[in-house]
Amino acid sequence: MTGRDRDTPEGKRACVIGAGFGGLALAIRLQAAGVATTVIEARDKPGGLAYSWKKDGFTFDAGPTAITDPACLRELWQLTGHDMAADVELLPVSPFCRFNWPDGTTFDYSNDEAQMRREIARLDPADIAGYDAFLGYAAAAHREGYVRLASEPFLDFTNMVKVAPALTKLQAWRSVHDMVGKFIGNDKLRQALSFQTLLVGGNPLTASAIYTLIHKLELDGGVWCARGGTNRLVAAMVRQFERLGGELRLHDPVVRIETERHRASEVVTHSGWREPFDAIASNADVVHTYHDLLGGTPRGRVMGRRLMKKRFSPSVFVVHFGIEGHWPGIPHHMILFGPRYEGLLEDIHVNGVLPADFAIYLHHPTVTDPSLAPDGMSTFYALVPVAHMGKLALDWNQVGQLLEKRILDEIERRLIPDIHDRIVAKLHYAPRDFALDLNAYLGSAFSLEPTLGQSGYFRPHNRDDVLANLYLVGAGTHPGAGLPGVIAGAKATAGLMLRDLAR
Ligand SMILES: Cc1cc2nc3c(=O)[nH]c(=O)nc-3n(C[C@H](O)[C@H](O)[C@H](O)COP(=O)(O)OP(=O)(O)OC[C@H]3O[C@@H](n4cnc5c(N)ncnc54)[C@H](O)[C@@H]3O)c2cc1C
């Protein structure tokens, strides 16, 4: 069957470069609307940052672990009258997260209102009233920043002018940490309620207070995981895309996007496969897209240079390990804070040093879903944010082993005695791997940093300003990183593409 045989009645064909969550969500929307869509993925498996490994009977999900706003995912099935639950089962995670400090203090964060009040009162009863006021602020930020604007493309400056009054009212120039501090006095609670910004690549000390919307998103929609791991959610999206007739080509990186005058005309892959399309969307890293894939064109060179001057989010270092034993006392998501908070964030986001201390995000999926490990064993990953490769030039082949040991030692000291003797399987993933495996510029794990000056109109646009049929989807375009972000962004990009293709 040739590409042309797969044409829709309108004869429109689209290509999506990259099978990350954003690329797959966009592809489903296009295919559901009758546009014959081909997704081309460089790696041997779809998912992008949500790649996965099987090792010695353990399933290790590489990236996203907390699924929030499941409604935005369900919509991808509802478009065609299908039921997401038939393809993947989502399991609720409770508490959402346990925060733990070196002095032994813990704080369980959930959407059980009474439980939250008890937890806040345990740390500081004086903060209960402040928390109520903070919830009001987070709800307003969610309404403006997510419900109203996340799925709207910001193609021209007038969009920005229109939202300015709302941003002013929300004092969007203030940082998440500053805004939380306006309502909450206890230092530990301030950390627990501002930490979420890190999960979209933002620095709580500088990211716009609008990102407190994550709190509201989690309270309303819950925190979920997919049975069998996030990789099963990726597989389910592929199933939905393929049942609608979409085509997924794996293990064949795109090496070039050809252009003709002001249009993207053709996609060329490493294997020599080339194909013309009516519309081309890139889910690949934005710098890679412009600098490498469009590097032979004036537009690619200009945009590539411009993007390289922007601020990029940090990277992360992740140790995946499978160990003997069950650990019912360790919740699904846990943050082990270190002795410093602000200083540590400065070291990672600004100073670009590898600090002696760290905050660890510990993921323990087998406490919810034992199928991810062999009988009697448990699966974990421990993640620490680290500066990206532009700020911190290290030989990760050497440093990786040392950092892995330091992280495991800390977990041994605080949670799992004899961890080194219990480990059955392990691997680690460093900034260099993000750069090599995913073409992520500087090894950043979240693309452009989510600052006010790099959001909305100031983020690379969902449709290119010059190449009329070239589009972006994923963490580098509006609204930004995180599953709800890239899924909402896919809706914005799909809206533009479908309108343009219908002309
Ligand atoms: C460790 C980690 C944990 C995270 N945890 C969470 C979480 O719990 N919850 C949450 O909501 N978010 C989380 N995030 C953020 C979230 O995972 C990402 O923002 C999101 O997955 C990014 O999706 P994307 O669509 O931008 O595509 P990506 O995942 O970046 O995928 C892009 C795809 O493009 C492909 N590609 C690149 N170049 C080419 C080429 N030349 N040709 C063809 N294909 C190419 C890549 O191989 C890749 O598959 C986490 C991120 C990390 C790194």
PDBQT file of the ligand as one rigid body, heavy atoms in Angstrom, charges set to zero:
ROOT
HETATM    1  C1  LIG A 601      12.386  11.492  34.737  1.00  0.00    +0.000 C 
HETATM    2  C2  LIG A 601      11.151  12.283  34.410  1.00  0.00    +0.000 A 
HETATM    3  C3  LIG A 601      10.019  12.151  35.200  1.00  0.00    +0.000 A 
HETATM    4  C4  LIG A 601       8.863  12.853  34.869  1.00  0.00    +0.000 A 
HETATM    5  N1  LIG A 601       7.747  12.667  35.646  1.00  0.00    +0.000 NA
HETATM    6  C5  LIG A 601       6.586  13.224  35.261  1.00  0.00    +0.000 A 
HETATM    7  C6  LIG A 601       5.388  12.879  35.949  1.00  0.00    +0.000 A 
HETATM    8  O1  LIG A 601       5.403  12.095  36.891  1.00  0.00    +0.000 OA
HETATM    9  N2  LIG A 601       4.224  13.436  35.500  1.00  0.00    +0.000 N 
HETATM   10  C7  LIG A 601       4.191  14.296  34.439  1.00  0.00    +0.000 A 
HETATM   11  O2  LIG A 601       3.097  14.755  34.071  1.00  0.00    +0.000 OA
HETATM   12  N3  LIG A 601       5.311  14.625  33.753  1.00  0.00    +0.000 NA
HETATM   13  C8  LIG A 601       6.497  14.098  34.138  1.00  0.00    +0.000 A 
HETATM   14  N4  LIG A 601       7.642  14.380  33.440  1.00  0.00    +0.000 N 
HETATM   15  C9  LIG A 601       7.565  15.280  32.266  1.00  0.00    +0.000 C 
HETATM   16  C10 LIG A 601       6.976  14.546  31.067  1.00  0.00    +0.000 C 
HETATM   17  O3  LIG A 601       7.461  13.243  31.019  1.00  0.00    +0.000 OA
HETATM   18  C11 LIG A 601       7.359  15.238  29.764  1.00  0.00    +0.000 C 
HETATM   19  O4  LIG A 601       7.111  16.628  29.828  1.00  0.00    +0.000 OA
HETATM   20  C12 LIG A 601       6.602  14.666  28.567  1.00  0.00    +0.000 C 
HETATM   21  O5  LIG A 601       6.622  13.261  28.578  1.00  0.00    +0.000 OA
HETATM   22  C13 LIG A 601       7.250  15.203  27.291  1.00  0.00    +0.000 C 
HETATM   23  O6  LIG A 601       6.558  14.720  26.181  1.00  0.00    +0.000 OA
HETATM   24  P1  LIG A 601       6.827  15.257  24.731  1.00  0.00    +0.000 P 
HETATM   25  O7  LIG A 601       5.584  15.102  23.945  1.00  0.00    +0.000 OA
HETATM   26  O8  LIG A 601       7.434  16.618  24.789  1.00  0.00    +0.000 OA
HETATM   27  O9  LIG A 601       7.843  14.261  24.049  1.00  0.00    +0.000 OA
HETATM   28  P2  LIG A 601       9.183  13.498  24.444  1.00  0.00    +0.000 P 
HETATM   29  O10 LIG A 601       8.887  12.534  25.520  1.00  0.00    +0.000 OA
HETATM   30  O11 LIG A 601      10.307  14.444  24.626  1.00  0.00    +0.000 OA
HETATM   31  O12 LIG A 601       9.381  12.678  23.096  1.00  0.00    +0.000 OA
HETATM   32  C14 LIG A 601       9.916  13.220  21.932  1.00  0.00    +0.000 C 
HETATM   33  C15 LIG A 601      10.119  12.077  20.960  1.00  0.00    +0.000 C 
HETATM   34  O13 LIG A 601      10.729  12.563  19.760  1.00  0.00    +0.000 OA
HETATM   35  C16 LIG A 601      11.648  11.573  19.311  1.00  0.00    +0.000 C 
HETATM   36  N5  LIG A 601      12.627  12.159  18.403  1.00  0.00    +0.000 N 
HETATM   37  C17 LIG A 601      13.623  13.043  18.700  1.00  0.00    +0.000 A 
HETATM   38  N6  LIG A 601      14.327  13.330  17.581  1.00  0.00    +0.000 NA
HETATM   39  C18 LIG A 601      13.750  12.626  16.564  1.00  0.00    +0.000 A 
HETATM   40  C19 LIG A 601      14.025  12.499  15.177  1.00  0.00    +0.000 A 
HETATM   41  N7  LIG A 601      15.016  13.172  14.595  1.00  0.00    +0.000 N 
HETATM   42  N8  LIG A 601      13.255  11.662  14.436  1.00  0.00    +0.000 NA
HETATM   43  C20 LIG A 601      12.219  10.983  15.000  1.00  0.00    +0.000 A 
HETATM   44  N9  LIG A 601      11.928  11.061  16.316  1.00  0.00    +0.000 NA
HETATM   45  C21 LIG A 601      12.679  11.877  17.089  1.00  0.00    +0.000 A 
HETATM   46  C22 LIG A 601      12.274  11.074  20.596  1.00  0.00    +0.000 C 
HETATM   47  O14 LIG A 601      12.939   9.831  20.425  1.00  0.00    +0.000 OA
HETATM   48  C23 LIG A 601      11.051  10.991  21.497  1.00  0.00    +0.000 C 
HETATM   49  O15 LIG A 601      10.426   9.736  21.397  1.00  0.00    +0.000 OA
HETATM   50  C24 LIG A 601       8.838  13.709  33.748  1.00  0.00    +0.000 A 
HETATM   51  C25 LIG A 601       9.978  13.864  32.959  1.00  0.00    +0.000 A 
HETATM   52  C26 LIG A 601      11.134  13.164  33.289  1.00  0.00    +0.000 A 
HETATM   53  C27 LIG A 601      12.352  13.309  32.426  1.00  0.00    +0.000 C 
ENDROOT
TORSDOF 0
